[in-house]
């Protein structure tokens, strides 16, 4: 066979009878990640490929960077060309997994084709629905390891729908509930394991699913309502499909996901049950305990790493350098919450090295380090302390016993209350939380209050009673509010104490003069207006201003002027 002419997408060939025909070609890219050695690809993959699939340039190899899991830290990329257009994925997949050595157990295989190579059906917005054999929830603890915590439903009880028009994934258990996840809440890599009779698709979540009643009323539900309290701790869902029945639909699904920006990684999935965990023995140090909870409340993707060896290592670090480990855990929590999986001990050691270099930090004036928590319908997530502008309450009682609680939906957006009956169950969880408070180690936190702006943002202050100081004591001593009978007015008045303020000067109570308001039968013309002496104004001015000012906005004894 002799070549007559050619171009990027095809070439003309002349057969033995002198007839010419065009042979279509396609260039595509192959990426391996989490390899131990780049030599494996050449020996066990490239040399084993069918003759019509050939590399067309030199390979590129990286070590370390983001795609590293212990010793599995090699990334291999190369461009290939084929004349067998109809079965690129199948031939590449089968070649690798038929020859992959056991030493490359963590490897990912990605086949990257140009989007124009896919058919028009791959760009359709039509919904794809599956009736899987099984759906399980759990966590990923390595590039290929899935720890199963919850069997969501068995065959005939569940439907999985990919709604491309609304960019949502739903998992519905018939007559029970629906889990809804936005495509934006999924990590970009979808994991696929293909076998003769089964296809497994695994997706990792950036945030938990929203839960709805499976009926027509679409009421929102909480973890308690579905009978599995730890659903908020799951970050991965695995869908088992029958390869013989739904193979064409699966290929169509993967093509569509790729066309909208997802990556598909073929892996040999290792599925494990949860191991018996070893509790970490914490020292009598509240801030260290709190920092550790910031890490563990991320979910099972953290706690599934806590083997006996890991917990003993953490306890050793506690004893050796407790103050440093507080900052390490705060930084670790921020780092891990964004990752679908990680090597926990390596991440801990890396964060320890980084923290040693940046351990000292100065807090800006008029700021306090305040603990934070996010409460969602399915979980409570503790966040590292952060600098917050002080208010009167924090200045007076100190920041150590306060925590700022923010109520959010699973995607960390504010919950919409357009239809209050639709979120009735969520509001009930919120009310119970306000009424009963919550526990951190030996401390019990109770509701204190909020400002008007914080209320609009669904943000609230909680306080741990100690030394005969309670939330009620703080409210009673913050101003004369006993005459307020309207709840909204009470919240508004007391909320002034939580407005961000700078401390200026102390004023003796004997120097305060009370005068009557200017008012008539209908209006008070001096509400929120007071007077300041020239002498006191001159004391305040050097603290905040560089020129003479005649008007001030201030708070004094719970009065805003």
C-alpha positions in Angstrom: 0.0 0.0 0.0 1.5 3.4 -1.0 0.6 6.8 0.3 -0.6 9.3 -2.3 -1.3 12.4 -0.2 -2.2 13.4 3.3 -3.4 16.0 5.8 -4.1 16.4 9.6 -7.3 14.3 9.6 -6.7 11.8 6.9 -4.6 10.5 4.1 -5.3 9.2 0.6 -3.9 5.7 -0.1 -3.7 3.7 -3.4 -4.6 0.0 -3.3 -3.1 -2.7 -5.5 -5.8 -2.1 -8.2 -4.9 1.5 -8.4 -8.0 2.8 -6.6 -7.6 5.6 -4.0 -9.5 5.9 -0.7 -9.2 8.2 2.3 -8.1 6.7 5.7 -9.4 8.9 8.6 -7.0 9.6 11.4 -7.5 11.1 14.8 -5.0 12.5 17.2 -5.6 12.2 20.9 -3.8 12.6 24.2 -3.2 10.1 26.9 -2.4 11.0 30.5 -1.3 8.7 33.3 -1.3 10.0 36.8 -0.2 8.5 40.2 2.4 6.2 38.6 5.4 4.8 40.4 7.6 4.7 37.3 7.3 6.1 33.8 9.0 3.0 32.5 5.9 1.0 33.2 3.9 2.9 30.5 6.5 2.0 27.7 6.8 -1.6 28.7 3.2 -2.4 29.6 1.2 0.0 27.4 2.9 1.6 24.4 4.6 -1.7 23.3 1.3 -3.5 23.7 -0.9 -1.1 21.7 -2.6 -2.3 18.4 -0.5 -1.3 15.3 -3.0 1.4 14.2 -2.4 3.4 17.5 1.0 5.0 17.6 2.7 7.8 19.5 3.5 10.8 17.4 5.8 12.8 19.7 8.0 12.5 22.8 6.4 11.9 26.1 6.3 14.5 28.9 7.0 13.4 32.5 6.4 15.2 35.8 7.1 14.1 39.3 5.4 15.5 42.4 3.2 18.5 42.2 -0.5 18.0 42.8 -0.8 14.5 41.4 1.2 12.8 44.1 0.2 10.1 46.7 3.2 8.9 48.6 5.6 7.1 46.2 2.9 7.3 43.4 4.0 10.7 42.1 4.7 10.3 38.4 2.6 11.9 35.6 3.0 10.7 32.1 1.6 12.4 29.0 1.9 11.7 25.3 0.1 12.4 22.0 -1.1 9.4 19.9 -2.6 8.9 16.5 -5.1 6.2 15.4 -6.9 5.0 12.3 -9.4 3.0 14.3 -11.7 5.8 15.2 -14.7 3.9 16.5 -13.0 2.2 19.4 -10.3 4.4 20.8 -11.5 4.3 24.4 -12.1 0.6 24.4 -8.8 -0.4 22.8 -6.7 2.0 25.0 -8.5 0.9 28.1 -8.2 -2.8 27.5 -4.5 -2.6 26.5 -3.6 -0.8 29.8 -5.7 -2.9 32.2 -4.7 -6.2 30.6 -1.0 -5.4 31.1 -0.9 -3.1 34.1 1.5 -4.5 36.7 0.4 -4.8 40.4 3.0 -2.1 41.3 0.9 0.5 39.5 -2.2 0.0 41.6 -2.9 3.7 42.1 -2.6 4.7 38.4 -5.2 6.8 36.6 -5.7 6.6 32.8 -7.2 9.5 31.0 -8.0 9.6 27.2 -8.4 13.1 26.0 -10.0 13.6 22.6 -10.9 16.9 20.9 -14.5 17.8 21.6 -15.3 17.9 17.9 -14.4 14.2 17.8 -17.6 13.4 19.7 -20.9 13.0 18.0 -23.7 15.6 18.3 -25.5 13.3 20.8 -22.7 14.0 23.2 -23.6 17.6 23.3 -27.3 17.0 24.0 -29.1 18.5 27.0 -31.4 15.5 27.3 -31.7 13.8 30.7 -30.0 10.5 31.2 -31.6 8.1 33.8 -30.2 4.9 35.2 -31.6 2.2 37.4 -28.4 1.0 39.2 -27.8 -2.2 41.0 -26.5 -0.4 44.0 -25.6 3.2 45.1 -23.2 3.6 48.0 -21.8 6.6 49.9 -18.4 6.9 51.5 -15.1 8.5 51.1 -11.9 8.3 49.0 -8.7 7.7 51.0 -6.4 7.3 48.0 -6.5 7.8 44.2 -8.3 4.5 43.8 -9.6 3.5 47.3 -13.3 3.9 48.2 -14.4 3.3 51.8 -18.1 2.4 51.8 -20.1 3.7 54.7 -23.7 3.7 53.5 -25.7 1.5 51.1 -28.2 4.0 49.8 -30.6 1.7 48.0 -30.8 -1.7 46.3 -31.9 -2.4 42.8 -35.5 -1.4 41.8 -35.5 1.2 44.7 -33.3 3.9 43.3 -32.9 6.0 40.1 -29.9 8.1 39.3 -30.6 11.0 36.9 -28.1 13.3 35.2 -30.1 16.4 34.3 -27.9 18.3 31.8 -30.5 21.0 31.2 -30.4 22.1 34.8 -26.8 20.9 35.5 -27.9 18.7 38.4 -27.4 15.1 39.5 -30.2 13.5 41.5 -30.3 10.2 43.3 -33.9 9.2 44.2 -35.0 6.5 46.6 -38.5 5.7 45.6 -41.2 6.9 48.1 -38.5 8.2 50.4 -36.1 11.0 49.5 -34.1 12.7 46.7 -30.4 13.7 47.0 -29.7 16.6 44.7 -26.2 17.8 43.7 -25.3 20.6 41.4 -22.6 19.8 38.8 -20.7 22.7 40.2 -20.6 20.9 43.6 -18.8 17.9 42.0 -15.0 17.6 41.7 -13.9 17.7 38.0 -12.7 14.1 37.8 -15.2 11.3 37.4 -13.8 7.8 38.2 -14.8 4.8 36.1 -14.1 1.1 36.5 -15.1 -1.2 33.7 -15.5 -5.0 34.0 -17.2 -7.6 31.9 -20.6 -7.4 33.7 -20.4 -4.2 35.7 -19.5 -0.5 35.3 -18.8 1.5 38.4 -18.9 5.3 38.3 -17.6 7.2 41.3 -18.0 10.9 41.9 -16.5 13.1 44.7 -18.4 16.1 46.1 -17.1 19.5 47.1 -20.2 19.9 49.3 -23.0 17.7 50.5 -26.3 17.0 48.6 -29.5 18.8 49.3 -32.2 16.4 50.5 -35.8 16.6 49.4 -38.9 14.6 50.0 -39.6 12.2 47.1 -43.2 13.3 47.0 -44.7 16.1 45.0 -44.3 18.8 47.7 -40.5 18.9 47.4 -40.0 19.6 51.1 -36.5 19.9 52.3 -35.3 17.2 54.7 -32.5 16.9 57.2 -30.1 14.0 58.0 -32.5 12.9 60.8 -35.4 12.7 58.4 -33.7 10.1 56.2 -32.5 7.9 59.1 -28.8 8.4 58.5 -27.2 11.0 60.7 -23.8 10.9 59.0 -24.8 11.7 55.5 -23.1 15.1 55.8 -19.8 13.3 56.4 -19.9 11.5 53.0 -17.9 13.0 50.2 -18.2 10.3 47.5 -20.9 8.3 45.8 -20.4 5.1 43.8 -23.0 3.9 41.3 -23.0 0.3 40.2 -24.5 -0.3 36.7 -25.1 -3.4 34.7 -22.6 -3.3 31.8 -24.6 -5.4 29.5 -27.9 -3.5 29.9 -26.6 0.1 30.1 -23.3 0.1 28.3 -24.4 2.4 25.5 -26.0 4.8 28.0 -22.8 4.8 30.1 -20.6 5.7 27.1 -23.1 8.5 26.2 -22.9 9.8 29.8 -19.1 9.9 29.9 -19.0 11.7 26.5 -21.4 14.3 27.7 -19.6 14.8 30.9 -16.3 15.3 29.0 -18.0 17.8 26.7 -19.1 20.0 29.6 -15.7 20.1 31.2 -15.4 17.0 33.4 -12.4 14.6 33.2 -12.9 10.8 33.1 -10.2 8.7 34.8 -10.2 4.9 34.4 -9.1 3.1 37.5 -9.0 -0.2 39.2 -11.2 0.6 42.2 -10.5 -0.8 45.6 -13.6 -0.9 47.8 -13.2 -1.4 51.5 -15.4 -1.4 54.6 -14.6 1.2 57.3 -11.8 0.1 59.6 -12.1 0.2 63.4 -10.9 3.7 64.3 -8.5 4.6 67.2 -9.6 7.6 69.2 -7.0 10.3 69.5 -6.2 11.0 73.2 -6.4 14.7 73.5 -4.5 16.7 76.2 -6.4 19.1 78.5 -6.0 22.0 76.0 -9.3 23.4 74.6 -7.9 25.3 71.7 -5.9 22.2 70.6 -9.1 20.2 70.8 -11.0 22.8 68.9 -8.3 22.9 66.1 -8.4 19.1 65.9 -12.2 19.2 65.5 -11.8 21.6 62.6 -10.0 18.8 60.9 -12.2 15.8 61.8 -15.6 17.5 61.2 -14.6 17.7 57.5 -15.9 14.2 57.2 -15.0 10.5 56.6 -12.3 11.5 54.1 -10.3 12.6 57.1 -11.4 10.1 59.9 -11.0 7.1 57.6 -7.3 7.8 57.7 -7.1 7.5 61.5 -5.5 4.1 61.9 -3.7 3.1 65.1 -0.3 4.2 63.6 -1.6 7.6 62.5 -3.3 8.3 65.9 -0.2 7.5 67.8 1.8 9.8 65.6 -0.7 12.6 66.2 -0.6 12.0 70.0 3.2 12.2 69.8 3.0 15.6 68.1 0.5 16.8 70.7 3.0 16.0 73.5 6.0 17.4 71.7 4.8 20.8 70.4 1.1 21.5 71.3 1.2 25.2 70.5 2.6 24.6 67.0 0.0 21.9 66.3 -2.9 24.3 66.9 -1.7 26.3 63.9 -0.9 23.2 62.0 -4.4 21.8 62.4 -6.0 25.2 61.4 -4.0 25.3 58.2 -4.6 21.6 57.6 -8.3 22.0 57.8 -8.3 24.7 55.2 -6.1 22.6 52.9 -8.0 19.3 53.2 -11.6 20.6 52.8 -10.9 21.4 49.2 -9.3 18.1 48.2 -11.3 15.0 47.1 -8.7 12.7 48.7 -5.2 12.9 50.2 -2.3 11.1 51.9 -3.1 12.3 55.5 0.3 11.7 57.1 2.1 13.4 54.2 -0.3 16.4 54.3 0.2 16.7 58.1 4.0 16.6 57.8 4.0 19.1 54.9 1.7 21.5 56.8 4.0 21.2 59.9 7.0 22.3 57.8 5.1 25.3 56.3 3.8 26.3 59.7 7.3 26.3 61.2 8.3 29.0 58.7 5.3 31.2 59.3 4.4 30.5 62.9 4.6 34.1 64.2 1.8 36.4 63.2 0.6 39.7 64.6 -3.1 40.4 65.1 -4.2 43.8 63.9 -5.4 46.2 66.6 -9.1 46.0 67.5 -9.3 42.5 66.2 -10.0 39.2 68.1 -9.5 35.6 67.0 -13.0 34.0 67.1 -14.0 30.4 66.6 -16.5 29.7 63.9 -19.0 27.0 62.9 -21.2 26.3 59.9 -24.4 24.5 60.6 -26.1 22.9 57.6 -29.2 20.6 57.4 -26.9 17.6 57.6 -23.8 18.5 59.5 -21.8 20.8 61.8 -18.5 22.0 60.4 -16.0 23.7 62.7 -13.8 26.3 61.0 -10.4 27.7 62.1 -10.4 30.8 64.2 -10.2 34.0 62.2 -9.6 37.7 63.0 -12.8 39.5 63.5 -13.3 43.2 64.3 -14.2 43.5 67.9 -17.5 44.5 69.4 -18.5 45.6 72.8 -19.4 42.1 74.1 -16.2 40.4 72.9 -14.1 43.2 74.4 -15.8 43.0 77.8 -15.8 39.2 78.2 -12.9 38.1 76.1 -13.0 36.0 72.9 -12.1 32.6 74.4 -15.6 31.5 75.2 -17.5 32.8 72.1 -18.1 31.1 68.8 -19.8 32.5 65.7 -22.3 30.2 64.2 -23.5 30.6 60.6 -26.5 28.7 59.3 -26.1 27.7 55.6 -27.3 25.3 53.0 -25.2 22.3 51.9 -23.5 24.4 49.2 -22.7 27.1 51.9 -25.2 29.5 50.3 -28.0 31.1 52.4 -31.1 28.9 52.7 -34.0 30.4 50.7 -37.2 30.8 52.8 -39.5 32.0 50.0 -41.8 29.0 50.9 -41.4 28.5 54.7 -43.4 25.2 54.7 -40.8 23.8 52.2 -38.0 24.3 54.8 -40.1 23.4 57.9 -37.9 20.5 58.8 -34.7 22.5 58.4 -36.1 25.4 60.6 -37.1 22.8 63.2 -33.4 21.6 63.3 -32.3 25.2 63.6 -34.7 25.9 66.5 -33.6 22.8 68.4 -30.0 23.8 67.9 -30.7 27.3 69.4 -32.7 25.8 72.3 -30.3 23.0 73.3 -26.9 24.5 72.2 -24.0 22.2 71.4 -20.9 20.7 73.0 -17.2 21.0 72.3 -15.2 18.7 74.5 -16.3 19.7 78.1 -17.8 23.0 77.0 -21.4 23.6 76.4 -22.3 26.5 74.2 -25.7 28.4 74.4 -27.3 30.9 72.2 -26.4 34.6 73.0 -27.7 36.9 70.3 -26.9 38.7 67.0 -27.0 42.1 65.3 -29.6 43.0 62.7 -27.1 42.6 59.9 -25.9 39.3 61.3 -29.5 38.1 61.5 -30.0 38.9 57.8 -26.9 36.8 57.1 -28.1 33.9 59.3 -25.2 34.4 61.6 -25.4 34.2 65.4 -23.2 34.3 68.6 -23.0 31.4 71.1 -21.3 31.6 74.5 -19.9 29.0 76.9 -21.1 29.9 80.5 -18.3 30.0 83.0 -17.5 31.6 86.4 -21.2 32.4 87.0 -21.4 34.3 83.7 -24.2 33.1 81.4 -25.7 34.3 78.2 -28.7 35.6 80.2 -26.3 37.5 82.5 -24.7 39.1 79.5 -28.0 40.2 78.0 -29.3 41.6 81.3 -26.1 43.6 81.9 -25.8 45.0 78.4 -28.5 47.7 78.8 -32.0 48.4 80.1 -34.0 46.0 77.9 -36.4 44.7 80.5 -39.3 46.9 79.2 -39.0 45.5 75.6 -41.9 43.2 75.0 -41.5 42.9 71.2 -39.1 40.2 70.3 -37.9 42.0 67.1 -37.2 45.2 69.1 -35.4 43.3 71.8 -33.2 41.5 69.2 -32.5 44.8 67.5 -31.6 46.7 70.7 -29.4 43.9 72.1 -27.9 43.4 68.7 -26.3 46.8 68.8 -23.8 45.3 71.2 -22.5 43.0 68.4 -21.9 45.8 65.9 -18.2 46.2 65.1 -16.7 49.0 67.1 -13.3 50.3 68.2 -12.6 51.1 71.8 -11.8 54.8 72.2 -11.8 56.2 75.8 -13.3 55.2 79.1 -16.1 57.5 80.4 -17.0 57.6 84.1 -20.7 57.2 84.7 -20.7 60.3 86.9 -19.8 62.4 83.8 -22.9 61.4 81.9 -25.9 63.7 81.9 -29.3 62.6 80.7 -31.7 65.1 79.0 -35.2 64.7 77.7 -35.8 64.0 74.1 -37.3 66.6 71.7 -40.6 65.1 70.7 -44.3 65.7 70.0 -47.3 63.4 70.1 -46.2 61.5 67.0 -42.4 61.7 66.6 -39.2 61.7 68.6 -36.8 64.0 66.8 -33.7 63.2 68.9 -33.9 59.4 68.8 -30.3 58.3 68.3 -28.9 61.7 69.0 -26.6 62.7 71.9 -24.1 65.4 72.8 -20.4 65.1 73.5 -18.3 67.7 75.4 -15.4 69.5 73.7 -13.0 68.0 76.2 -14.1 64.4 75.5 -14.1 65.0 71.8 -10.5 66.2 71.9 -9.6 62.9 73.7 -11.3 60.8 71.0 -9.9 62.8 68.0 -6.2 61.8 68.3 -7.2 58.1 68.3 -9.0 58.0 65.0 -8.8 61.3 63.1 -6.3 63.8 61.9 -8.5 66.9 61.7 -11.2 68.4 63.9 -14.6 66.7 63.6 -17.9 68.0 65.0 -20.1 64.8 64.5 -19.4 61.3 65.8 -21.2 58.0 65.5 -20.7 56.1 68.7 -22.1 53.5 71.0 -22.1 54.0 74.8 -24.1 52.0 77.4 -26.0 50.3 74.6 -27.0 53.7 73.2 -26.2 54.4 69.5 -25.6 58.1 68.8 
